[in-house]
């Protein structure tokens, strides 16, 4: 079984750190919940005509892309923002 981990791109990390502390905490909690799932992509919506996936956390969206490796799958968070 492959393991899934979430990583922030530099751009997404900068955007994330600009968010209010309460929102950052809520997003982190959701990411931790998704990481515990057997396949976190089951909870994501595939964005039309692309290789990106979208998670909804309240009024915010987490945009990810999947990078596969032999032992794990990295979901790179490319953008975090208000809808």
N, CA, C and O atoms as CSV, one atom per row, in Angstrom:
chain,resi,resn,atom,element,x,y,z
A,1,UNK,N,N,0.838,-1.189,0.000
A,1,UNK,CA,C,0.000,0.000,0.000
A,1,UNK,C,C,0.881,1.250,0.000
A,1,UNK,O,O,1.845,1.342,0.759
A,2,UNK,N,N,0.542,2.189,-0.844
A,2,UNK,CA,C,1.302,3.427,-0.915
A,2,UNK,C,C,0.802,4.400,0.144
A,2,UNK,O,O,-0.371,4.400,0.516
A,3,UNK,N,N,1.723,5.224,0.613
A,3,UNK,CA,C,1.387,6.208,1.622
A,3,UNK,C,C,1.245,7.583,0.964
A,3,UNK,O,O,1.988,7.920,0.043
A,4,UNK,N,N,0.304,8.350,1.436
A,4,UNK,CA,C,0.060,9.693,0.917
A,4,UNK,C,C,0.569,10.721,1.913
A,4,UNK,O,O,0.322,10.603,3.113
A,5,UNK,N,N,1.277,11.727,1.422
A,5,UNK,CA,C,1.673,12.844,2.274
A,5,UNK,C,C,1.347,14.143,1.538
A,5,UNK,O,O,1.308,14.184,0.308
A,6,UNK,N,N,1.118,15.185,2.302
A,6,UNK,CA,C,0.841,16.504,1.738
A,6,UNK,C,C,2.062,17.385,1.953
A,6,UNK,O,O,2.649,17.387,3.035
A,7,UNK,N,N,2.443,18.127,0.933
A,7,UNK,CA,C,3.522,19.104,1.028
A,7,UNK,C,C,3.039,20.401,0.400
A,7,UNK,O,O,2.236,20.392,-0.533
A,8,UNK,N,N,3.536,21.512,0.920
A,8,UNK,CA,C,3.190,22.813,0.351
A,8,UNK,C,C,4.239,23.223,-0.673
A,8,UNK,O,O,5.435,23.042,-0.444
A,9,UNK,N,N,3.805,23.767,-1.785
A,9,UNK,CA,C,4.740,24.427,-2.698
A,9,UNK,C,C,5.133,25.743,-2.017
A,9,UNK,O,O,4.467,26.181,-1.079
A,10,UNK,N,N,6.197,26.363,-2.482
A,10,UNK,CA,C,6.613,27.642,-1.870
A,10,UNK,C,C,5.506,28.685,-1.968
A,10,UNK,O,O,5.213,29.395,-1.006
A,11,UNK,N,N,4.910,28.762,-3.125
A,11,UNK,CA,C,3.838,29.744,-3.340
A,11,UNK,C,C,2.662,29.486,-2.394
A,11,UNK,O,O,2.140,30.413,-1.774
A,12,UNK,N,N,2.253,28.227,-2.291
A,12,UNK,CA,C,1.121,27.883,-1.426
A,12,UNK,C,C,1.454,28.149,0.037
A,12,UNK,O,O,0.599,28.592,0.804
A,13,UNK,N,N,2.697,27.879,0.420
A,13,UNK,CA,C,3.089,28.115,1.812
A,13,UNK,C,C,3.012,29.603,2.145
A,13,UNK,O,O,2.553,29.978,3.224
A,14,UNK,N,N,3.461,30.447,1.220
A,14,UNK,CA,C,3.377,31.895,1.443
A,14,UNK,C,C,1.923,32.345,1.569
A,14,UNK,O,O,1.589,33.142,2.445
A,15,UNK,N,N,1.072,31.838,0.703
A,15,UNK,CA,C,-0.355,32.180,0.772
A,15,UNK,C,C,-0.964,31.694,2.082
A,15,UNK,O,O,-1.742,32.404,2.721
A,16,UNK,N,N,-0.602,30.481,2.471
A,16,UNK,CA,C,-1.127,29.880,3.693
A,16,UNK,C,C,-0.753,30.714,4.915
A,16,UNK,O,O,-1.589,30.946,5.788
A,17,UNK,N,N,0.495,31.164,4.980
A,17,UNK,CA,C,0.958,31.930,6.138
A,17,UNK,C,C,0.308,33.309,6.232
A,17,UNK,O,O,0.327,33.925,7.298
A,18,UNK,N,N,-0.255,33.792,5.155
A,18,UNK,CA,C,-0.953,35.085,5.171
A,18,UNK,C,C,-2.374,34.970,5.719
A,18,UNK,O,O,-2.998,35.977,6.054
A,19,UNK,N,N,-2.878,33.753,5.810
A,19,UNK,CA,C,-4.247,33.546,6.293
A,19,UNK,C,C,-4.324,33.778,7.800
A,19,UNK,O,O,-3.317,33.645,8.495
A,20,UNK,N,N,-5.509,34.125,8.313
A,20,UNK,CA,C,-5.686,34.264,9.757
A,20,UNK,C,C,-5.372,32.940,10.470
A,20,UNK,O,O,-5.579,31.857,9.922
A,21,UNK,N,N,-4.874,33.054,11.689
A,21,UNK,CA,C,-4.445,31.885,12.459
A,21,UNK,C,C,-5.557,30.837,12.587
A,21,UNK,O,O,-5.298,29.640,12.466
A,22,UNK,N,N,-6.772,31.277,12.829
A,22,UNK,CA,C,-7.905,30.360,12.996
A,22,UNK,C,C,-8.154,29.550,11.714
A,22,UNK,O,O,-8.449,28.357,11.782
A,23,UNK,N,N,-8.036,30.187,10.573
A,23,UNK,CA,C,-8.234,29.505,9.282
A,23,UNK,C,C,-7.100,28.513,9.041
A,23,UNK,O,O,-7.343,27.390,8.598
A,24,UNK,N,N,-5.860,28.922,9.330
A,24,UNK,CA,C,-4.712,28.014,9.158
A,24,UNK,C,C,-4.883,26.760,10.000
A,24,UNK,O,O,-4.603,25.650,9.546
A,25,UNK,N,N,-5.340,26.945,11.223
A,25,UNK,CA,C,-5.543,25.803,12.114
A,25,UNK,C,C,-6.600,24.853,11.538
A,25,UNK,O,O,-6.423,23.634,11.555
A,26,UNK,N,N,-7.674,25.409,11.041
A,26,UNK,CA,C,-8.757,24.600,10.462
A,26,UNK,C,C,-8.275,23.823,9.230
A,26,UNK,O,O,-8.610,22.650,9.061
A,27,UNK,N,N,-7.493,24.479,8.378
A,27,UNK,CA,C,-6.954,23.819,7.185
A,27,UNK,C,C,-5.993,22.707,7.585
A,27,UNK,O,O,-6.041,21.615,7.018
A,28,UNK,N,N,-5.122,22.973,8.555
A,28,UNK,CA,C,-4.186,21.938,9.023
A,28,UNK,C,C,-4.921,20.724,9.575
A,28,UNK,O,O,-4.522,19.588,9.323
A,29,UNK,N,N,-5.992,20.959,10.325
A,29,UNK,CA,C,-6.769,19.842,10.872
A,29,UNK,C,C,-7.366,18.997,9.753
A,29,UNK,O,O,-7.353,17.769,9.827
A,30,UNK,N,N,-7.884,19.643,8.724
A,30,UNK,CA,C,-8.466,18.912,7.594
A,30,UNK,C,C,-7.402,18.107,6.856
A,30,UNK,O,O,-7.637,16.957,6.487
A,31,UNK,N,N,-6.237,18.707,6.641
A,31,UNK,CA,C,-5.156,18.000,5.950
A,31,UNK,C,C,-4.745,16.768,6.747
A,31,UNK,O,O,-4.492,15.711,6.169
A,32,UNK,N,N,-4.675,16.898,8.073
A,32,UNK,CA,C,-4.329,15.742,8.912
A,32,UNK,C,C,-5.395,14.652,8.800
A,32,UNK,O,O,-5.067,13.466,8.763
A,33,UNK,N,N,-6.658,15.045,8.747
A,33,UNK,CA,C,-7.742,14.065,8.565
A,33,UNK,C,C,-7.586,13.334,7.235
A,33,UNK,O,O,-7.703,12.110,7.172
A,34,UNK,N,N,-7.323,14.090,6.180
A,34,UNK,CA,C,-7.179,13.487,4.850
A,34,UNK,C,C,-5.976,12.549,4.790
A,34,UNK,O,O,-6.029,11.510,4.133
A,35,UNK,N,N,-4.892,12.915,5.478
A,35,UNK,CA,C,-3.688,12.089,5.460
A,35,UNK,C,C,-3.926,10.722,6.097
A,35,UNK,O,O,-3.254,9.754,5.741
A,36,UNK,N,N,-4.849,10.631,7.009
A,36,UNK,CA,C,-5.141,9.370,7.696
A,36,UNK,C,C,-5.962,8.413,6.834
A,36,UNK,O,O,-6.037,7.219,7.125
A,37,UNK,N,N,-6.572,8.933,5.784
A,37,UNK,CA,C,-7.414,8.100,4.926
A,37,UNK,C,C,-6.573,7.163,4.066
A,37,UNK,O,O,-5.417,7.447,3.754
A,38,UNK,N,N,-7.174,6.052,3.695
A,38,UNK,CA,C,-6.494,5.092,2.826
A,38,UNK,C,C,-6.161,5.736,1.477
A,38,UNK,O,O,-5.063,5.550,0.950
A,39,UNK,N,N,-7.102,6.484,0.928
A,39,UNK,CA,C,-6.878,7.226,-0.313
A,39,UNK,C,C,-7.526,8.605,-0.187
A,39,UNK,O,O,-8.727,8.744,-0.418
A,40,UNK,N,N,-6.743,9.630,0.179
A,40,UNK,CA,C,-7.325,10.961,0.370
A,40,UNK,C,C,-7.912,11.564,-0.905
A,40,UNK,O,O,-8.715,12.495,-0.833
A,41,UNK,N,N,-7.527,11.051,-2.056
A,41,UNK,CA,C,-8.081,11.594,-3.301
A,41,UNK,C,C,-9.554,11.254,-3.463
A,41,UNK,O,O,-10.249,11.870,-4.271
A,42,UNK,N,N,-10.035,10.273,-2.697
A,42,UNK,CA,C,-11.464,9.950,-2.726
A,42,UNK,C,C,-12.311,11.115,-2.219
A,42,UNK,O,O,-13.467,11.266,-2.614
A,43,UNK,N,N,-11.735,11.936,-1.346
A,43,UNK,CA,C,-12.454,13.079,-0.775
A,43,UNK,C,C,-12.275,14.354,-1.606
A,43,UNK,O,O,-12.931,15.361,-1.341
A,44,UNK,N,N,-11.397,14.314,-2.601
A,44,UNK,CA,C,-11.115,15.500,-3.417
A,44,UNK,C,C,-11.961,15.483,-4.676
A,44,UNK,O,O,-12.412,14.432,-5.133
A,45,UNK,N,N,-12.164,16.659,-5.220
A,45,UNK,CA,C,-12.834,16.777,-6.517
A,45,UNK,C,C,-11.762,17.006,-7.571
A,45,UNK,O,O,-10.889,17.859,-7.409
A,46,UNK,N,N,-11.834,16.251,-8.631
A,46,UNK,CA,C,-10.884,16.440,-9.731
A,46,UNK,C,C,-11.307,17.682,-10.504
A,46,UNK,O,O,-12.478,17.841,-10.851
A,47,UNK,N,N,-10.355,18.549,-10.765
A,47,UNK,CA,C,-10.657,19.764,-11.510
A,47,UNK,C,C,-10.763,19.409,-12.986
A,47,UNK,O,O,-9.962,18.630,-13.504
A,48,UNK,N,N,-11.727,19.968,-13.642
A,48,UNK,CA,C,-12.020,19.587,-15.026
A,48,UNK,C,C,-10.826,19.817,-15.952
A,48,UNK,O,O,-10.171,20.858,-15.916
A,49,UNK,N,N,-10.575,18.813,-16.773
A,49,UNK,CA,C,-9.514,18.849,-17.784
A,49,UNK,C,C,-8.135,19.184,-17.230
A,49,UNK,O,O,-7.365,19.893,-17.878
A,50,UNK,N,N,-7.812,18.680,-16.033
A,50,UNK,CA,C,-6.477,18.929,-15.483
A,50,UNK,C,C,-6.066,17.781,-14.567
A,50,UNK,O,O,-6.837,16.859,-14.302
A,51,UNK,N,N,-4.837,17.868,-14.096
A,51,UNK,CA,C,-4.297,16.869,-13.176
A,51,UNK,C,C,-4.367,17.357,-11.733
A,51,UNK,O,O,-3.690,16.816,-10.859
A,52,UNK,N,N,-5.173,18.365,-11.487
A,52,UNK,CA,C,-5.277,18.951,-10.163
A,52,UNK,C,C,-6.531,18.460,-9.453
A,52,UNK,O,O,-7.530,18.097,-10.074
A,53,UNK,N,N,-6.437,18.465,-8.121
A,53,UNK,CA,C,-7.548,18.068,-7.269
A,53,UNK,C,C,-7.854,19.216,-6.327
A,53,UNK,O,O,-6.979,20.024,-6.013
A,54,UNK,N,N,-9.103,19.285,-5.875
A,54,UNK,CA,C,-9.545,20.395,-5.035
A,54,UNK,C,C,-10.216,19.849,-3.780
A,54,UNK,O,O,-11.077,18.972,-3.842
A,55,UNK,N,N,-9.797,20.394,-2.639
A,55,UNK,CA,C,-10.444,20.094,-1.359
A,55,UNK,C,C,-11.144,21.353,-0.883
A,55,UNK,O,O,-10.655,22.464,-1.088
A,56,UNK,N,N,-12.269,21.175,-0.258
A,56,UNK,CA,C,-13.019,22.303,0.285
A,56,UNK,C,C,-12.877,22.293,1.800
A,56,UNK,O,O,-13.109,21.277,2.455
A,57,UNK,N,N,-12.490,23.450,2.348
A,57,UNK,CA,C,-12.421,23.641,3.797
A,57,UNK,C,C,-13.163,24.938,4.077
A,57,UNK,O,O,-12.579,26.020,4.022
A,58,UNK,N,N,-14.445,24.826,4.375
A,58,UNK,CA,C,-15.273,26.017,4.561
A,58,UNK,C,C,-15.331,26.817,3.272
A,58,UNK,O,O,-15.677,26.284,2.218
A,59,UNK,N,N,-14.989,28.108,3.358
A,59,UNK,CA,C,-14.976,28.977,2.179
A,59,UNK,C,C,-13.633,28.944,1.453
A,59,UNK,O,O,-13.440,29.673,0.480
A,60,UNK,N,N,-12.712,28.115,1.911
A,60,UNK,CA,C,-11.375,28.044,1.328
A,60,UNK,C,C,-11.216,26.774,0.510
A,60,UNK,O,O,-11.908,25.779,0.729
A,61,UNK,N,N,-10.289,26.832,-0.438
A,61,UNK,CA,C,-10.004,25.683,-1.290
A,61,UNK,C,C,-8.521,25.367,-1.223
A,61,UNK,O,O,-7.678,26.262,-1.172
A,62,UNK,N,N,-8.220,24.080,-1.223
A,62,UNK,CA,C,-6.843,23.606,-1.279
A,62,UNK,C,C,-6.702,22.915,-2.630
A,62,UNK,O,O,-7.411,21.951,-2.919
A,63,UNK,N,N,-5.802,23.403,-3.438
A,63,UNK,CA,C,-5.574,22.834,-4.766
A,63,UNK,C,C,-4.308,21.985,-4.696
A,63,UNK,O,O,-3.259,22.458,-4.259
A,64,UNK,N,N,-4.412,20.728,-5.128
A,64,UNK,CA,C,-3.282,19.791,-5.060
A,64,UNK,C,C,-3.038,19.148,-6.412
A,64,UNK,O,O,-3.924,19.078,-7.263
A,65,UNK,N,N,-1.813,18.682,-6.584
A,65,UNK,CA,C,-1.500,17.817,-7.719
A,65,UNK,C,C,-0.786,16.599,-7.166
A,65,UNK,O,O,-0.152,16.665,-6.112
A,66,UNK,N,N,-0.888,15.501,-7.871
A,66,UNK,CA,C,-0.339,14.236,-7.390
A,66,UNK,C,C,1.013,13.982,-8.038
A,66,UNK,O,O,1.135,13.989,-9.263
A,67,UNK,N,N,2.039,13.753,-7.200
A,67,UNK,CA,C,3.360,13.327,-7.660
A,67,UNK,C,C,3.579,11.920,-7.141
A,67,UNK,O,O,3.626,11.705,-5.929
A,68,UNK,N,N,3.713,10.967,-8.036
A,68,UNK,CA,C,3.872,9.578,-7.608
A,68,UNK,C,C,5.341,9.195,-7.531
A,68,UNK,O,O,6.158,9.599,-8.358
A,69,UNK,N,N,5.646,8.416,-6.526
A,69,UNK,CA,C,6.968,7.845,-6.319
A,69,UNK,C,C,6.742,6.357,-6.121
A,69,UNK,O,O,5.598,5.904,-6.103
A,70,UNK,N,N,7.802,5.598,-5.973
A,70,UNK,CA,C,7.640,4.156,-5.803
A,70,UNK,C,C,7.000,3.791,-4.471
A,70,UNK,O,O,6.211,2.848,-4.405
A,71,UNK,N,N,7.328,4.525,-3.408
A,71,UNK,CA,C,6.848,4.152,-2.080
A,71,UNK,C,C,5.749,5.051,-1.545
A,71,UNK,O,O,5.001,4.654,-0.652
A,72,UNK,N,N,5.646,6.251,-2.080
A,72,UNK,CA,C,4.612,7.135,-1.553
A,72,UNK,C,C,4.092,8.052,-2.639
A,72,UNK,O,O,4.713,8.221,-3.688
A,73,UNK,N,N,2.975,8.621,-2.375
A,73,UNK,CA,C,2.373,9.587,-3.290
A,73,UNK,C,C,2.325,10.923,-2.563
A,73,UNK,O,O,1.730,11.041,-1.492
A,74,UNK,N,N,2.953,11.918,-3.154
A,74,UNK,CA,C,2.996,13.240,-2.556
A,74,UNK,C,C,1.910,14.086,-3.198
A,74,UNK,O,O,1.864,14.233,-4.419
A,75,UNK,N,N,1.052,14.632,-2.380
A,75,UNK,CA,C,0.048,15.577,-2.858
A,75,UNK,C,C,0.602,16.971,-2.592
A,75,UNK,O,O,0.615,17.430,-1.450
A,76,UNK,N,N,1.053,17.632,-3.629
A,76,UNK,CA,C,1.669,18.942,-3.497
A,76,UNK,C,C,0.573,19.994,-3.502
A,76,UNK,O,O,-0.187,20.119,-4.462
A,77,UNK,N,N,0.505,20.738,-2.425
A,77,UNK,CA,C,-0.484,21.808,-2.316
A,77,UNK,C,C,0.064,22.997,-3.094
A,77,UNK,O,O,1.075,23.585,-2.710
A,78,UNK,N,N,-0.598,23.343,-4.172
A,78,UNK,CA,C,-0.103,24.416,-5.029
A,78,UNK,C,C,-0.780,25.753,-4.758
A,78,UNK,O,O,-0.252,26.805,-5.120
A,79,UNK,N,N,-1.936,25.715,-4.127
A,79,UNK,CA,C,-2.632,26.971,-3.847
A,79,UNK,C,C,-3.619,26.776,-2.711
A,79,UNK,O,O,-4.293,25.750,-2.615
A,80,UNK,N,N,-3.688,27.785,-1.851
A,80,UNK,CA,C,-4.684,27.823,-0.787
A,80,UNK,C,C,-5.319,29.194,-0.880
A,80,UNK,O,O,-4.618,30.206,-0.842
A,81,UNK,N,N,-6.629,29.244,-1.000
A,81,UNK,CA,C,-7.241,30.555,-1.114
A,81,UNK,C,C,-8.730,30.550,-0.873
A,81,UNK,O,O,-9.385,29.508,-0.864
A,82,UNK,N,N,-9.241,31.745,-0.678
A,82,UNK,CA,C,-10.665,31.960,-0.460
A,82,UNK,C,C,-11.388,31.805,-1.782
A,82,UNK,O,O,-10.886,32.208,-2.831
A,83,UNK,N,N,-12.551,31.226,-1.724
A,83,UNK,CA,C,-13.334,31.020,-2.941
A,83,UNK,C,C,-13.890,32.324,-3.435
A,83,UNK,O,O,-14.580,32.356,-4.453
